[in-house]
């Protein structure tokens, strides 16, 4: 019984080691994974850059809207404020 358990344990260890080695050397999906990570990184960086440029514009626009009028209908017709 003990001899059989030893053989099962050794067989499992060999199977695990072979699986790990074959997984390390398998490169079939690496390029797709790398491309996906790079695309996500590019989208995040471009989004951050655009937000950096536009946040000042949106803040300035919001301040103009806030300071323009405090009630509806009191603004100038030509400028809207």
Protein Blocks (a to p, Z undefined) as FASTA:
>chain_A
ZZmmmmmmmmmmmmmmmmmmmmmmpcklmmmmmmmmmmmmmmmmmmmmmmmmmmmmmmmm
mmmmmmmpmbehiacfkloZZ
